[in-house]
Amino acid sequence: MKRTMLTAVVAVGFAVPSHADVTIRQSVEGKGLGQSGQTHSTTYIRGNRMRTETVVGDKTLITIFDVDAQKMFIFDSKKKEADVWDMAAFGQEIGKNVDASSIRASFSANGQSKTIAGKTANGYDMSISMDSAMGGSKDMTMTVTISGPVWIVKNAPGAADFAKFYKGAVEKGWIFTDPRAAKGQPGQAKAMAEMYRKMADAGGIAYENDMQIKMSGSGPMAGLMAKMGNMSMRTVVDSVETGPLDEALFAPPAGYKLNPKK
């Protein structure tokens, strides 16, 4: 899978601080559209703000989530400009194309455990599905299903902050993927947001997630979209470090041109 496709789906890191700033490094593998790829990302979290950096070729793609300000900034290391999304308005827009009442979610312990990044993680089986109008067209309703095992370190340092950040963001209608991709596949974006909420409810931090994304529907076009939309992604935490983070990490650099997006 092309790395840009991976980046559109990668939803940020799976760890947060316990009254401290945290840096998380992860490895991500993905498959879809007959292609596969691997990339690495770094996530910085401080309170209700998060910054993700994903290496794509010779540049780094950067996303900043500022939940309190309801802003998402997206830019890369090669340009001195950033796209700025008003997430309050975007949440309302994407909500029009998603049937929130259709969500079906299960998240249950499977009795397994393993060691990840030096921590003992407990296994959970996850399944989340949601109906949505693809590309805003009510004539093409698809069902998106996200399923697979999740490995959670129970009561890990930062678990309370993990729950606070994700629950608060989801309640405000936030998504954790690129809004441009979410416009075309709103159900996938909202289902992934619900996935993070379920992880937060588990009372720990997810150190590994083996995610299968499948789309289904009726009609020739729906069948084609279902075939194209199916993909898989495995995210594993390589390391977690605590320590103060520079305030400048959570805003575009001074002098950058800011481009409002809708």
Helices and strands as residue ranges (DSSP letters): H 3-9, E 22-32, E 35-46, E 49-56, E 59-66, E 71-76, E 81-86, H 87-95, E 98-116, E 119-133, G 134-136, E 141-154, H 159-171, H 179-184, H 186-201, E 204-216, H 220-229, E 231-242, G 247-250, E 257-261
